[in-house]
């Protein structure tokens, strides 16, 4: 598993142009980028000419917004180019310098722009209502309407300035957590059949899928023992983060932290509550899976270090990048010729930076902007089937961006993460369906079913457990109950016992997991993973079983971009996340997959 690869990793300079993304849609040359940065910095002071004047007339407000929009488009364009070039080789000093210089200019831009939203929100309600009725502001009506929702939660100019000055200190708990867990902590090494392997945040996951149970156990205990040594510091950091969240909600007059965090997306708190409720109702299915897993592993008791090791041997596949694109193209046929042709051309002709090179950022991502193309960074490997799923996933994000840009102005194109997680995982559902229906062996069928089961557990069940934990932690402090080492570990342990069920035998240190999740420093975020996959499963079922009407509804969702709130945009596609039915539908799919996996593996024995 950890053997050194005999494949030589290329230098960036040796990568074929056809294997790189084509950033000419952003800037033709580095010199063009340099010139544009200078121009933006020079133009930024123009904004202050409008300060204190926005209440005068609709045309005055429009002129200001036109100027700001022009600059925002250029700022985004400059930032995308600098970011993407930096990821090509993160050790390249030239790329680091370019990104650093962009960050300085965009910071200046943000500072100069800081008066805009508070000043618009301070305009007399009757005046701004009149403005919104004028055609001159038609392009900004949606943006202004959304902005004015925040008016009851905006403070005075002086108070807003004081809060803005606190931004850096507000980020301190998360920054210290990252420094402590990623840099300062030393976890030692683990003896494996491949030799001594350094134990770290990045190798921990790999060691937990080792076939040797003793390796998994050793890695698990050694890893969490180290976290346990820092339990007081970690608890204090998380408590500080929660207290900051609560403070922000209180000073802005929100009834709770959760209400504050869900407000920007206009997501009712009932969506959060419905998610947790439906998952609780279906925990017996998850417990049934863990019983199945325990038996297949031949264990008397399941331990926490046993939940990730594959039940099946890895599938041997070999798809060139071009073959992967062809496979994805066929799998996405339910979305129609237009979607397929646009995506296929993009994947083959300049959207994707395909392969690993020295210094290149790890993993994968899609980066969409209003100018240029929706770019995808991959580290594609021909023998890794999951990389095809990753390409389909990122392609879903990119097509979401493509349709959003084509059908909206700059102010309305940027969709939320709540919506983004649907478009990406939807494509994975179609790919899994196609591979399963065209599988030439039970091994392949079992692999696909297993992957879908793993995805639902990791993305719906696990993220809901996280969501439940962070809400209970915030609610606890809001009631005046302090977060202590014992109280927070007890809360997390109770949830582990609830979710893993009677098959799981927890260790003393198992609940330390609750103090190592970086997402908790960005509160009320993880639930979107669970709702996103739930919606994607429900929609993929509709599209696969439906026809042109269902296809059109889904594409209309992609085209809506950020012009609607996420609950409303998803209704266009045919799924209503304000009720529990989509999550229930996802649970029914999970049940069917589990039954099918049980039957299939019995046949294979």
C-alpha positions as semicolon CSV with decimal commas, in nm:
position;residue;x (nm);y (nm);z (nm)
1;X;0,000;0,000;0,000
2;X;0,282;0,239;0,082
3;X;0,537;0,105;-0,166
4;X;0,730;0,367;-0,354
5;X;0,596;0,418;-0,703
6;X;0,825;0,342;-0,993
7;X;0,644;0,606;-1,198
8;X;0,848;0,921;-1,241
9;X;0,659;1,236;-1,149
10;X;0,718;1,505;-1,410
11;X;0,833;1,858;-1,354
12;X;0,569;2,116;-1,444
13;X;0,782;2,230;-1,735
14;X;0,775;1,878;-1,883
15;X;0,395;1,841;-1,882
16;X;0,237;1,838;-2,229
17;X;0,030;2,146;-2,312
18;X;-0,261;1,918;-2,402
19;X;-0,259;1,783;-2,046
20;X;-0,276;2,131;-1,889
21;X;-0,570;2,361;-1,841
22;X;-0,585;2,654;-2,081
23;X;-0,606;2,974;-1,877
24;X;-0,605;3,202;-2,183
25;X;-0,975;3,268;-2,117
26;X;-0,859;3,453;-1,805
27;X;-0,535;3,609;-1,933
28;X;-0,339;3,536;-2,249
29;X;-0,005;3,600;-2,079
30;X;0,143;3,665;-1,736
31;X;0,220;4,017;-1,856
32;X;-0,150;4,077;-1,923
33;X;-0,224;3,972;-1,565
34;X;0,040;4,212;-1,431
35;X;-0,107;4,503;-1,628
36;X;-0,461;4,422;-1,512
37;X;-0,352;4,411;-1,146
38;X;-0,193;4,756;-1,176
39;X;-0,507;4,897;-1,340
40;X;-0,737;4,754;-1,071
41;X;-0,525;4,896;-0,789
42;X;-0,521;5,233;-0,964
43;X;-0,900;5,231;-1,008
44;X;-0,993;5,126;-0,654
45;X;-0,993;5,481;-0,504
46;X;-1,275;5,579;-0,744
47;X;-1,521;5,393;-0,522
48;X;-1,494;5,643;-0,236
49;X;-1,643;5,912;-0,461
50;X;-1,981;5,747;-0,404
51;X;-1,956;5,726;-0,027
52;X;-2,243;5,912;0,138
53;X;-2,431;5,965;-0,191
54;X;-2,620;5,642;-0,254
55;X;-2,946;5,773;-0,107
56;X;-2,965;6,059;-0,358
57;X;-3,118;5,872;-0,652
58;X;-3,161;5,535;-0,817
59;X;-2,925;5,643;-1,096
60;X;-2,656;5,736;-0,843
61;X;-2,688;5,393;-0,681
62;X;-2,676;5,226;-1,023
63;X;-2,363;5,416;-1,127
64;X;-2,190;5,303;-0,809
65;X;-2,298;4,941;-0,851
66;X;-2,192;4,942;-1,216
67;X;-1,843;5,057;-1,119
68;X;-1,818;4,809;-0,833
69;X;-1,941;4,521;-1,051
70;X;-1,685;4,600;-1,319
71;X;-1,411;4,593;-1,055
72;X;-1,547;4,277;-0,888
73;X;-1,539;4,090;-1,219
74;X;-1,179;4,197;-1,271
75;X;-1,088;4,115;-0,911
76;X;-1,236;3,766;-0,944
77;X;-1,057;3,714;-1,276
78;X;-0,722;3,818;-1,130
79;X;-0,774;3,602;-0,823
80;X;-0,872;3,292;-1,018
81;X;-0,565;3,316;-1,238
82;X;-0,330;3,369;-0,943
83;X;-0,488;3,085;-0,744
84;X;-0,488;2,836;-1,033
85;X;-0,131;2,914;-1,133
86;X;-0,022;2,871;-0,771
87;X;-0,178;2,522;-0,750
88;X;0,024;2,408;-1,053
89;X;0,336;2,414;-0,835
90;X;0,279;2,535;-0,481
91;X;0,655;2,557;-0,423
92;X;0,712;2,795;-0,713
93;X;0,819;3,130;-0,566
94;X;0,690;3,320;-0,868
95;X;0,342;3,175;-0,820
96;X;0,353;3,245;-0,447
97;X;0,454;3,605;-0,513
98;X;0,177;3,651;-0,771
99;X;-0,085;3,521;-0,529
100;X;0,053;3,734;-0,246
101;X;0,038;4,050;-0,456
102;X;-0,317;3,974;-0,559
103;X;-0,417;3,921;-0,194
104;X;-0,276;4,263;-0,105
105;X;-0,477;4,436;-0,380
106;X;-0,801;4,250;-0,312
107;X;-0,765;4,339;0,056
108;X;-0,740;4,706;-0,041
109;X;-1,045;4,662;-0,262
110;X;-1,241;4,504;0,022
111;X;-1,146;4,782;0,262
112;X;-1,249;5,053;0,014
113;X;-1,575;4,869;-0,047
114;X;-1,664;4,820;0,320
115;X;-1,901;5,119;0,329
116;X;-2,123;4,993;0,045
117;X;-2,356;4,736;0,203
118;X;-2,413;4,925;0,532
119;X;-2,488;5,244;0,337
120;X;-2,740;5,069;0,112
121;X;-2,903;4,907;0,416
122;X;-2,922;5,247;0,587
123;X;-3,128;5,405;0,306
124;X;-3,483;5,484;0,419
125;X;-3,712;5,188;0,354
126;X;-3,961;5,389;0,147
127;X;-3,681;5,531;-0,068
128;X;-3,513;5,198;-0,138
129;X;-3,852;5,037;-0,209
130;X;-3,910;5,305;-0,470
131;X;-3,566;5,247;-0,618
132;X;-3,636;4,877;-0,661
133;X;-3,942;4,956;-0,873
134;X;-3,733;5,148;-1,126
135;X;-3,614;4,962;-1,437
136;X;-3,277;5,132;-1,407
137;X;-3,190;4,895;-1,120
138;X;-3,338;4,580;-1,277
139;X;-2,998;4,407;-1,297
140;X;-2,947;4,457;-0,924
141;X;-3,298;4,389;-0,793
142;X;-3,231;4,034;-0,673
143;X;-2,898;4,128;-0,516
144;X;-3,045;4,434;-0,339
145;X;-3,350;4,242;-0,218
146;X;-3,124;3,975;-0,067
147;X;-2,902;4,241;0,089
148;X;-3,194;4,422;0,250
149;X;-3,297;4,101;0,431
150;X;-2,997;4,159;0,656
151;X;-3,106;4,512;0,754
152;X;-3,253;4,412;1,094
153;X;-2,918;4,255;1,182
154;X;-2,690;4,541;1,075
155;X;-2,543;4,763;1,346
156;X;-2,437;5,126;1,335
157;X;-2,136;5,223;1,125
158;X;-1,918;5,258;1,433
159;X;-2,030;4,922;1,572
160;X;-1,978;4,749;1,237
161;X;-1,627;4,891;1,224
162;X;-1,552;4,752;1,570
163;X;-1,680;4,408;1,466
164;X;-1,472;4,420;1,148
165;X;-1,162;4,494;1,357
166;X;-1,231;4,174;1,549
167;X;-1,223;3,953;1,237
168;X;-0,865;3,833;1,280
169;X;-0,901;3,751;1,648
170;X;-1,226;3,568;1,570
171;X;-1,027;3,334;1,345
172;X;-0,765;3,260;1,611
173;X;-0,915;2,937;1,754
174;X;-0,928;2,778;1,408
175;X;-0,578;2,893;1,317
176;X;-0,430;2,765;1,643
177;X;-0,616;2,434;1,601
178;X;-0,466;2,392;1,253
179;X;-0,116;2,481;1,370
180;X;-0,140;2,244;1,666
181;X;-0,285;1,942;1,484
182;X;-0,108;1,977;1,148
183;X;0,231;2,110;1,255
184;X;0,310;2,078;1,625
185;X;0,169;1,732;1,698
186;X;0,405;1,442;1,635
187;X;0,248;1,098;1,605
188;X;0,553;0,875;1,563
189;X;0,565;0,581;1,321
190;X;0,371;0,259;1,260
191;X;0,532;-0,073;1,168
192;X;0,371;-0,226;0,857
193;X;0,465;-0,495;0,607
194;X;0,609;-0,212;0,396
195;X;0,829;-0,090;0,682
196;X;0,797;0,198;0,927
197;X;0,534;0,448;0,811
198;X;0,517;0,799;0,962
199;X;0,181;0,849;1,133
200;X;0,027;1,186;1,048
201;X;-0,302;1,352;0,961
202;X;-0,248;1,255;0,598
203;X;-0,143;0,890;0,654
204;X;-0,396;0,813;0,929
205;X;-0,679;0,745;0,685
206;X;-0,460;0,516;0,474
207;X;-0,350;0,318;0,778
208;X;-0,714;0,266;0,881
209;X;-0,779;0,074;0,558
210;X;-0,479;-0,157;0,603
211;X;-0,578;-0,524;0,580
212;X;-0,371;-0,599;0,891
213;X;-0,599;-0,533;1,188
214;X;-0,306;-0,490;1,426
215;X;-0,176;-0,205;1,208
216;X;-0,517;-0,035;1,218
217;X;-0,542;-0,075;1,594
218;X;-0,191;0,055;1,657
219;X;-0,242;0,356;1,429
220;X;-0,578;0,437;1,588
221;X;-0,462;0,419;1,949
222;X;-0,136;0,601;1,884
223;X;-0,312;0,877;1,689
224;X;-0,580;0,947;1,948
225;X;-0,340;0,909;2,239
226;X;-0,161;1,212;2,100
227;X;-0,486;1,407;2,076
228;X;-0,564;1,300;2,431
229;X;-0,241;1,461;2,553
230;X;-0,373;1,793;2,421
231;X;-0,736;1,747;2,527
232;X;-0,744;2,057;2,749
233;X;-0,600;2,283;2,481
234;X;-0,827;2,136;2,211
235;X;-1,132;2,178;2,433
236;X;-1,043;2,539;2,509
237;X;-0,995;2,614;2,140
238;X;-1,329;2,467;2,043
239;X;-1,504;2,637;2,334
240;X;-1,354;2,967;2,219
241;X;-1,480;2,910;1,866
242;X;-1,833;2,831;1,990
243;X;-1,832;3,139;2,214
244;X;-1,733;3,356;1,917
245;X;-2,021;3,212;1,714
246;X;-2,268;3,285;1,992
247;X;-2,134;3,637;2,043
248;X;-2,177;3,717;1,673
249;X;-2,534;3,587;1,675
250;X;-2,625;3,783;1,988
251;X;-2,483;4,119;1,881
252;X;-2,665;4,091;1,548
253;X;-2,990;4,001;1,722
254;X;-3,043;3,648;1,593
255;X;-3,239;3,411;1,819
256;X;-2,961;3,151;1,805
257;X;-2,632;3,066;1,640
258;X;-2,803;2,818;1,410
259;X;-3,054;3,081;1,300
260;X;-2,763;3,316;1,228
261;X;-2,571;3,060;1,022
262;X;-2,872;2,945;0,817
263;X;-3,002;3,298;0,751
264;X;-2,780;3,386;0,448
265;X;-2,913;3,088;0,250
266;X;-3,268;3,149;0,378
267;X;-3,281;2,785;0,490
268;X;-3,546;2,718;0,757
269;X;-3,416;2,559;1,076
270;X;-3,674;2,286;1,016
271;X;-3,453;2,158;0,731
272;X;-3,177;2,091;0,985
273;X;-3,423;1,936;1,229
274;X;-3,586;1,718;0,961
275;X;-3,246;1,587;0,855
276;X;-3,156;1,477;1,208
277;X;-3,504;1,333;1,270
278;X;-3,508;1,120;0,953
279;X;-3,155;0,994;1,014
280;X;-3,248;0,895;1,370
281;X;-3,547;0,703;1,236
282;X;-3,317;0,514;0,998
283;X;-3,029;0,437;1,233
284;X;-3,143;0,071;1,253
285;X;-3,038;0,046;0,886
286;X;-2,693;0,176;0,973
287;X;-2,671;-0,068;1,263
288;X;-2,773;-0,348;1,025
289;X;-2,484;-0,247;0,799
290;X;-2,237;-0,263;1,089
291;X;-2,366;-0,611;1,178
292;X;-2,307;-0,712;0,817
293;X;-1,957;-0,557;0,825
294;X;-1,865;-0,731;1,151
295;X;-1,968;-1,069;1,016
296;X;-1,784;-1,021;0,686
297;X;-1,468;-0,928;0,874
298;X;-1,511;-1,235;1,097
299;X;-1,507;-1,037;1,422
300;X;-1,681;-1,088;1,754
301;X;-1,695;-0,713;1,813
302;X;-1,649;-0,424;1,575
303;X;-1,398;-0,160;1,676
304;X;-1,382;0,196;1,550
305;X;-1,068;0,109;1,353
306;X;-1,264;-0,157;1,161
307;X;-1,519;0,069;0,989
308;X;-1,307;0,182;0,692
309;X;-1,117;-0,127;0,581
310;X;-1,262;-0,246;0,246
311;X;-1,481;-0,556;0,255
312;X;-1,381;-0,636;-0,103
313;X;-1,048;-0,654;-0,277
314;X;-0,982;-0,351;-0,495
315;X;-1,104;-0,372;-0,853
316;X;-0,835;-0,387;-1,119
317;X;-0,914;-0,128;-1,387
318;X;-0,718;0,071;-1,640
319;X;-0,886;0,368;-1,805
320;X;-0,684;0,630;-1,986
321;X;-0,799;0,986;-1,923
322;X;-0,970;0,993;-2,263
323;X;-1,145;0,662;-2,191
324;X;-1,264;0,801;-1,857
325;X;-1,417;1,099;-2,039
326;X;-1,595;0,863;-2,279
327;X;-1,729;0,662;-1,987
328;X;-1,859;0,973;-1,813
329;X;-2,013;1,096;-2,138
330;X;-2,213;0,774;-2,175
331;X;-2,316;0,772;-1,809
332;X;-2,456;1,124;-1,834
333;X;-2,677;1,049;-2,135
334;X;-2,995;1,110;-1,926
335;X;-2,894;1,480;-1,917
336;X;-2,920;1,521;-2,293
337;X;-2,691;1,601;-2,584
338;X;-2,622;1,966;-2,500
339;X;-2,497;1,898;-2,147
340;X;-2,287;1,605;-2,266
341;X;-2,128;1,781;-2,562
342;X;-2,033;2,090;-2,359
343;X;-1,882;1,883;-2,078
344;X;-1,700;1,643;-2,309
345;X;-1,543;1,927;-2,507
346;X;-1,441;2,100;-2,184
347;X;-1,285;1,787;-2,032
348;X;-1,083;1,723;-2,348
349;X;-1,006;2,078;-2,453
350;X;-0,862;2,301;-2,185
351;X;-1,081;2,286;-1,875
352;X;-0,873;2,024;-1,694
353;X;-0,521;2,007;-1,558
354;X;-0,505;1,630;-1,579
355;X;-0,208;1,467;-1,410
356;X;0,024;1,496;-1,113
357;X;0,346;1,692;-1,145
358;X;0,611;1,784;-0,890
359;X;0,484;2,050;-0,653
360;X;0,124;2,030;-0,774
361;X;-0,149;2,062;-0,515
362;X;-0,294;1,725;-0,411
363;X;-0,655;1,619;-0,457
364;X;-0,901;1,771;-0,699
365;X;-1,128;2,075;-0,728
366;X;-1,340;2,276;-0,968
367;X;-1,298;2,652;-0,984
368;X;-1,563;2,849;-1,167
369;X;-1,571;3,222;-1,234
370;X;-1,766;3,469;-1,444
371;X;-1,484;3,494;-1,696
372;X;-1,278;3,216;-1,848
373;X;-1,385;2,853;-1,822
374;X;-1,486;2,645;-1,518
375;X;-1,145;2,488;-1,453
376;X;-1,081;2,148;-1,296
377;X;-0,764;2,035;-1,121
378;X;-0,707;1,659;-1,118
379;X;-0,426;1,423;-1,028
380;X;-0,573;1,151;-1,247
381;X;-0,442;0,795;-1,222
382;X;-0,546;0,539;-1,485
383;X;-0,567;0,246;-1,242
384;X;-0,780;0,422;-0,978
385;X;-1,151;0,383;-1,052
386;X;-1,241;0,643;-0,790
387;X;-1,061;0,904;-1,001
388;X;-1,328;0,861;-1,268
389;X;-1,591;0,936;-1,005
390;X;-1,387;1,237;-0,897
391;X;-1,372;1,365;-1,255
392;X;-1,750;1,320;-1,292
393;X;-1,798;1,498;-0,957
394;X;-1,584;1,798;-1,051
395;X;-1,746;1,799;-1,395
396;X;-2,081;1,842;-1,220
397;X;-1,951;2,151;-1,041
398;X;-1,810;2,287;-1,366
399;X;-2,131;2,241;-1,562
400;X;-2,321;2,408;-1,279
401;X;-2,086;2,705;-1,318
402;X;-2,113;2,696;-1,698
403;X;-2,492;2,710;-1,702
404;X;-2,504;2,963;-1,421
405;X;-2,272;3,205;-1,601
406;X;-2,457;3,167;-1,931
407;X;-2,796;3,243;-1,777
408;X;-2,729;3,510;-1,515
409;X;-2,556;3,842;-1,472
410;X;-2,254;3,867;-1,244
411;X;-2,461;3,961;-0,940
412;X;-2,678;3,650;-0,968
413;X;-2,450;3,375;-1,098
414;X;-2,281;3,265;-0,775
415;X;-2,469;2,968;-0,626
416;X;-2,441;2,844;-0,269
417;X;-2,256;2,541;-0,134
418;X;-2,599;2,398;-0,044
419;X;-2,672;2,382;-0,420
420;X;-2,317;2,301;-0,534
421;X;-2,308;1,972;-0,344
422;X;-2,614;1,857;-0,538
423;X;-2,474;1,918;-0,888
424;X;-2,150;1,732;-0,818
425;X;-2,283;1,425;-0,638
426;X;-2,570;1,397;-0,889
427;X;-2,315;1,312;-1,159
428;X;-2,160;1,046;-0,937
429;X;-2,502;0,885;-0,897
430;X;-2,548;0,863;-1,275
431;X;-2,197;0,721;-1,321
432;X;-2,255;0,457;-1,053
433;X;-2,585;0,360;-1,213
434;X;-2,423;0,324;-1,556
435;X;-2,127;0,121;-1,430
436;X;-2,353;-0,111;-1,235
437;X;-2,586;-0,174;-1,528
438;X;-2,289;-0,243;-1,756
439;X;-2,079;-0,442;-1,508
440;X;-1,934;-0,764;-1,648
441;X;-1,872;-0,930;-1,311
442;X;-2,021;-0,960;-0,964
443;X;-1,697;-0,813;-0,830
444;X;-1,761;-0,491;-1,021
445;X;-2,126;-0,482;-0,914
446;X;-2,027;-0,533;-0,551
447;X;-1,763;-0,260;-0,578
448;X;-2,016;-0,008;-0,713
449;X;-2,276;-0,095;-0,451
450;X;-2,009;-0,080;-0,182
451;X;-1,895;0,261;-0,296
452;X;-2,249;0,397;-0,292
453;X;-2,305;0,256;0,057
454;X;-1,976;0,407;0,179
455;X;-2,067;0,745;0,028
456;X;-2,406;0,752;0,199
457;X;-2,253;0,655;0,535
458;X;-1,972;0,911;0,506
459;X;-2,177;1,194;0,359
460;X;-2,525;1,156;0,506
461;X;-2,499;0,957;0,829
462;X;-2,158;1,079;0,946
463;X;-2,208;1,445;0,851
464;X;-2,548;1,444;1,022
465;X;-2,381;1,311;1,337
466;X;-2,133;1,597;1,310
467;X;-2,417;1,845;1,252
468;X;-2,602;1,714;1,555
469;X;-2,291;1,738;1,770
470;X;-2,204;2,096;1,682
471;X;-2,564;2,208;1,731
472;X;-2,579;2,046;2,073
473;X;-2,245;2,205;2,165
474;X;-2,371;2,551;2,069
475;X;-2,709;2,495;2,238
476;X;-2,531;2,386;2,555
477;X;-2,333;2,710;2,578
478;X;-2,637;2,919;2,481
479;X;-2,808;2,770;2,788
480;X;-2,515;2,878;3,005
481;X;-2,354;2,534;3,035
482;X;-1,976;2,562;2,980
483;X;-1,783;2,334;2,747
484;X;-1,537;2,125;2,947
485;X;-1,323;1,828;2,852
486;X;-1,567;1,591;3,023
487;X;-1,888;1,750;2,895
488;X;-1,782;1,771;2,531
489;X;-1,637;1,419;2,525
490;X;-1,951;1,283;2,694
491;X;-2,169;1,453;2,432
492;X;-1,967;1,313;2,143
493;X;-1,950;0,965;2,296
494;X;-2,329;0,954;2,335
495;X;-2,366;1,033;1,965
496;X;-2,110;0,769;1,867
497;X;-2,302;0,509;2,069
498;X;-2,628;0,620;1,909
499;X;-2,498;0,614;1,550
500;X;-2,272;0,307;1,562
501;X;-2,514;0,103;1,768
502;X;-2,462;-0,218;1,968
503;X;-2,211;-0,373;1,726
504;X;-1,948;-0,110;1,807
505;X;-1,717;-0,143;2,106
506;X;-1,569;0,200;2,169
507;X;-1,228;0,265;2,320
508;X;-1,161;0,511;2,599
509;X;-1,007;0,753;2,349
510;X;-1,271;0,710;2,074
511;X;-1,461;1,026;2,167
512;X;-1,145;1,232;2,109
513;X;-1,256;1,230;1,746
514;X;-1,494;1,512;1,836
515;X;-1,195;1,735;1,909
516;X;-1,008;1,666;1,583
517;X;-1,265;1,766;1,316
518;X;-1,152;2,091;1,146
519;X;-1,500;2,153;1,001
520;X;-1,627;2,233;1,350
521;X;-1,438;2,561;1,331
522;X;-1,668;2,656;1,044
523;X;-1,993;2,589;1,223
524;X;-2,323;2,477;1,074
525;X;-2,158;2,386;0,745
526;X;-2,138;2,007;0,740
527;X;-2,515;1,951;0,721
528;X;-2,498;2,077;0,360
529;X;-2,303;1,766;0,260
530;X;-2,587;1,549;0,391
531;X;-2,866;1,752;0,232
532;X;-2,668;1,779;-0,092
533;X;-2,626;1,404;-0,140
534;X;-2,984;1,340;-0,028
535;X;-3,113;1,581;-0,293
536;X;-2,876;1,435;-0,555
537;X;-2,997;1,081;-0,489
538;X;-3,363;1,187;-0,507
539;X;-3,307;1,386;-0,827
540;X;-3,098;1,119;-0,998
541;X;-3,378;0,868;-0,933
542;X;-3,627;1,110;-1,090
543;X;-3,411;1,177;-1,397
544;X;-3,320;0,811;-1,451
545;X;-3,683;0,700;-1,427
546;X;-3,827;1,005;-1,602
547;X;-3,793;1,168;-1,940
548;X;-3,748;1,507;-2,107
549;X;-3,953;1,687;-1,844
550;X;-3,734;1,569;-1,554
551;X;-3,420;1,642;-1,756
552;X;-3,541;1,996;-1,828
553;X;-3,630;2,056;-1,463
554;X;-3,281;1,953;-1,352
555;X;-3,110;2,173;-1,612
556;X;-3,330;2,467;-1,507
557;X;-3,195;2,420;-1,155
558;X;-2,837;2,445;-1,288
559;X;-2,928;2,751;-1,495
560;X;-3,081;2,934;-1,199
561;X;-2,734;2,988;-1,050
562;X;-2,758;3,221;-0,753
563;X;-3,075;3,397;-0,867
564;X;-3,286;3,214;-0,608
565;X;-3,238;3,084;-0,257
566;X;-3,130;2,717;-0,254
567;X;-3,460;2,572;-0,133
568;X;-3,639;2,751;-0,419
569;X;-3,382;2,663;-0,686
570;X;-3,400;2,294;-0,593
571;X;-3,779;2,306;-0,624
572;X;-3,719;2,388;-0,992
573;X;-3,545;2,052;-1,022
574;X;-3,833;1,874;-0,854
575;X;-3,711;1,824;-0,499
576;X;-3,838;2,012;-0,194
577;X;-3,576;2,013;0,079
578;X;-3,811;2,198;0,316
579;X;-3,981;1,865;0,384
580;X;-3,820;1,536;0,490
581;X;-3,915;1,333;0,182
582;X;-3,582;1,365;-0,010
583;X;-3,385;1,241;0,292
584;X;-3,636;0,957;0,335
585;X;-3,591;0,870;-0,033
586;X;-3,213;0,857;0,015
587;X;-3,260;0,624;0,311
588;X;-3,478;0,394;0,098
589;X;-3,198;0,379;-0,159
590;X;-2,953;0,297;0,121
591;X;-3,179;0,013;0,238
592;X;-3,207;-0,126;-0,115
593;X;-2,830;-0,108;-0,165
594;X;-2,767;-0,285;0,165
595;X;-3,007;-0,567;0,078
596;X;-2,853;-0,600;-0,267
597;X;-2,501;-0,608;-0,126
598;X;-2,599;-0,880;0,122
599;X;-2,748;-1,098;-0,153
600;X;-2,460;-1,037;-0,393
601;X;-2,188;-1,123;-0,144
602;X;-2,368;-1,444;-0,050
603;X;-2,358;-1,542;-0,418
604;X;-1,987;-1,461;-0,435
605;X;-1,892;-1,679;-0,137
